[in-house]
Amino acid sequence: MANPFKIKLIADKSYSYCLCEKSKDGVFCDGSHRGSEFNPKRFKVLKDKNYNLCSCKKTNGAPYCDGSHLK
């Protein structure tokens, strides 16, 4: 079971969420998808605060954890 990745994100900063499951930390894109059919999901947040990002890749609300890892 993969627990959510808890991290403070900064408003209006661009982030790239990994969808290929090959990145070193499993959450943020590090370019490991190159040569595959995957591309990162780019996103921004509205508030500076702590967020729970999905690390199991089962969420229906990427990049945010929706508890799918518990099912």
C-alpha positions, 0 to 999 in steps of 0.5 A: 500500500502506498501512502499519500505523499505529503508536501507543502506546495506554493500557490501559482508555482507550476508542478509536474505530477508523474504518471509513468511511475518511473520517477525517482520519488514516484510523485514528481516528474523527473523526465524518466518518462522520455521514450514512453507514451506518458507525459506528466500532469502539469498543475498549480495550486491556489493556496500555499499549504500542505497537500496529500499527493497520490503515490499509488496512481489509483486516484480518480483526482490526480495529482491529489490522493482520494483514498483509493489506496485504501480500497 
